[in-house]
């Protein structure tokens, strides 16, 4: 399903999340030995969309590099590009740098094209491609994140991202509803709202599409183990205290009761993909208009290209 997006007022800015719980979940994920399998699979699928980009970027910002699990697909697609592996958490930056470093005996150790940086370490207009795989659903304020991406992307640069959509985990939500329990996860932003937020952030020609990926497991214990690697419940209305072993048994029984004819339990994940360009800046004119120097330079370059 593909839908070009037109400008409209955004209806999904700050999300109803428990900010403290979100930080706690992200720190647990950043400390994991590896990114979730699903993230790597989505990175591979998103890389299949890269041929739409004709421009070969000199600099790629891999936003949330560790959890995005995209190092290999980006290296294969752009072997000559400098890659900025962007990490928000200090401990994760150190671990990512260690994981990406070539062996001590390899000549690549002295010519590595990957640099691990903070989010503030990407300068204005530095990246020709900003790649963000499976990270936006972990943002408290998606609109603010999109504005930041617009800031670090060069004029005519390209944004590609993926995130979970509201069609995710519907079977889990149904189980919780049937049991009379509070929400099992916070709501995800609809792809149409994300498209509107892209326009409001200053991007041009945003296009959104989605697909549903269904994962199956032999039993509910395995399902919950993998689900924990993908995040946690940060809904403000979630159960406020610890759960008991009896409650967990009820959850396992309810999930196992949803097994198909093959005896396996399943969950569906709506994967939303988005891409857009950063157009040349067009300042609004007034009696007095102040334009940043970087924007003036970008507009001058755009005029020279058009001439």
VENWO-V867835 format. One record per run of one state. SS is the DSSP state (A for helix, B for strand, O for the rest). FROM is the first residue (numbers start at 1). LEN is the number of residues. If there is no record, write none. Layout:
# VENWO-V867835
<<SS,FROM,LEN> <SS,FROM,LEN>>
This chain:
# VENWO-V867835
<<O,1,1> <B,2,3> <O,5,9> <B,14,1> <O,15,2> <B,17,1> <O,18,1> <A,19,12> <O,31,6> <A,37,11> <O,48,2> <A,50,3> <O,53,6> <B,59,5> <O,64,1> <A,65,4> <O,69,2> <A,71,7> <O,78,4> <B,82,5> <O,87,3> <A,90,11> <O,101,6> <A,107,4> <O,111,3> <B,114,4> <O,118,1> <A,119,3> <O,122,5> <B,127,7> <O,134,2> <A,136,3> <O,139,2> <B,141,1> <A,142,11> <B,153,12> <O,165,5> <A,170,10> <O,180,11> <A,191,11> <O,202,1> <B,203,15> <O,218,2> <A,220,11> <O,231,4> <B,235,1> <O,236,9> <A,245,12> <O,257,8> <B,265,14> <O,279,14> <A,293,14> <O,307,1>>
